[in-house]
Amino acid sequence: MKYTAEQRAAIASEYDGYANSLEQVAADLASKGHNIAADIQRDTAGSLREVADAARESSAALNRSAY
């Protein structure tokens, strides 16, 4: 699928927002000693950032991502 630059920017912003939220959850979990759960949230946030980066790169990269 071909995305416009505006669509890709919106997707990147949305996924960055999701990732930021999960990073906050991870920090909260880690502060309570729930390190494994925090790591899971951080890993998921990293995957979401990969989608955001792909969206910023190109439509083709976004189509190859897990989006």
C-alpha positions as CSV (number, residue, x, y, z in Angstrom):
1,M,0.0,0.0,0.0
2,K,1.3,3.5,-0.8
3,Y,1.0,6.0,2.0
4,T,1.3,9.7,1.7
5,A,4.0,11.5,3.7
6,E,1.2,12.9,5.9
7,Q,-0.2,9.4,6.6
8,R,3.2,8.1,7.4
9,A,3.9,11.0,9.7
10,A,0.6,10.3,11.5
11,I,1.4,6.6,11.8
12,A,4.9,7.4,13.2
13,S,3.5,9.8,15.7
14,E,0.8,7.4,16.9
15,Y,3.3,4.5,17.3
16,D,5.8,6.8,19.1
17,G,3.0,7.8,21.5
18,Y,2.2,4.1,22.2
19,A,5.9,3.4,22.8
20,N,6.3,6.4,25.1
21,S,3.3,5.1,27.1
22,L,4.8,1.7,27.4
23,E,8.1,3.1,28.5
24,Q,6.3,4.9,31.3
25,V,4.6,1.6,32.3
26,A,8.0,-0.1,32.2
27,A,9.5,2.5,34.5
28,D,6.7,2.1,36.9
29,L,6.9,-1.6,36.9
30,A,10.7,-1.5,37.4
31,S,10.4,0.9,40.3
32,K,8.2,-1.7,42.0
33,G,10.6,-4.5,41.3
34,H,8.7,-6.1,38.5
35,N,11.7,-6.3,36.2
36,I,10.6,-9.1,33.9
37,A,7.3,-7.3,33.2
38,A,9.2,-4.1,32.7
39,D,11.5,-5.7,30.2
40,I,8.5,-7.1,28.3
41,Q,7.0,-3.6,28.1
42,R,10.3,-2.1,26.9
43,D,10.6,-4.8,24.2
44,T,7.2,-4.0,23.0
45,A,8.0,-0.3,23.0
46,G,11.1,-1.1,20.9
47,S,9.0,-2.9,18.4
48,L,6.5,0.0,18.2
49,R,9.4,2.4,17.6
50,E,10.6,0.2,14.7
51,V,7.2,0.6,13.1
52,A,7.4,4.4,13.7
53,D,10.9,4.5,12.2
54,A,9.7,2.5,9.2
55,A,6.8,4.9,8.7
56,R,9.2,7.8,8.7
57,E,11.5,6.0,6.2
58,S,9.0,5.1,3.4
59,S,5.8,3.3,2.4
60,A,7.8,0.3,1.4
61,A,9.5,0.1,4.8
62,L,6.2,0.5,6.5
63,N,4.7,-2.3,4.5
64,R,7.6,-4.6,5.5
65,S,7.1,-3.8,9.2
66,A,4.8,-5.6,11.6
67,Y,2.2,-2.8,11.2
